Amino acid sequence: MSEPYNVPPSGGIAQESNGLAIASMVLGIISFVCGGPFAALPAVICGHLANGKIRRGEMARDAKGFATAGLVLGYINLAVITLGVLAYVAIIALAIMGSQLG
């Protein structure tokens, strides 16, 4: 007699697929290629959600690497974007100050 497919193994919580963790990693990669903050922020959010589900046992531990990769890539991209915006503002401010002195 076979068991139904939706019964969790050993009576625990049913684990969902690694979709959130994989989405986090893919969005992290896309954020560097062409997405910028529009992909980096969702990568960070999906990575944190996936890590929470992994800690609670709702998602397989195998997904931890994907979630961590997405988090790291997303945070690095957000940091690079922030530094770029700060540098842009500093250059504009220096140009304005230089034009007023001359």
Secondary structure, DSSP 4 states (H G I P E B T S, - for coil): -PPPTTSPGGGSPPPBPSHHHHHHHHHHHHIIIIITHHHHHHHHHHHHHHHHHHHHTSB-GGGHHHHHHHHHHHHHHHHHHHHHHHHHHHHHHHHHHHHHH-
